[in-house]
């Protein structure tokens, strides 16, 4: 496996690094608390779906949202003739050859978090055009969509929701779950596909922490869980069509 050619410092468990990891991982218990509070324990599947989509929404909005912020508002002003390590030439982000944009040039906790992740994938240090475009869709469409799915899950799981309304909520729920799951899988491939086909030049895979924690763990969830969501949605669709077909046959027999 090829790795980044730039010199990347080995993983160091210093305080800023540990705080960055804690901030990223803290979203999981938050999503778990929300799921156990809003979805009845008797509906384990819906609770798991809520947990995933709440975690998905928090990650997109609160973590990846800060990446976009730094891409548009954090920059280094370049002097005439000066070059920046993350600016490789035209086309330039925002058509500004005099600026180097990205979290690498930001300050504060969120910039430090992305500077840490950027040790494993250098594209997240600057304003990579492909990554920025994917993240715009992820933050402004994927994040709110995941929030709405959580809302639909609470309605579809509530014992106080009338049966007719539950059917309405469930129809929206599974359509949007499928849409978001497919978008997550597509986005993941378009994120890492260019690297796989170009020798992983931006990825650092020699350090086991960068490889297994940063690159694998923090990304593999968005492969296996969307596949599980699609599997569950396929079962729901198959059941719905089977029930509808059986109801149609009974109606036909009554008419005859």
Secondary structure, DSSP 8 states (H G I E B T S, - for coil): ----SS--------HHHHHHHHHHHHHHHHHHHHHHHHS-TT-HHHHHHHHHHHHHHHIIIIIIHHHHHHHHH-EEE--TT---TT--SSS-GGG-TTEEESGGG--SHHHHHHHHHTTTBGGGTTT-HHHHHHHHHIIIIIHHHHHHHHHHHHHHH-TTS-HHHHHHHHHHHHHHHHHHHHHHHHHHHHHHHHHHTTT-TTB--SSHIIIIIIIIIHHHHHHHHHHHHHHHHHHHHHHHHHHHHHHHHHHHHHH-
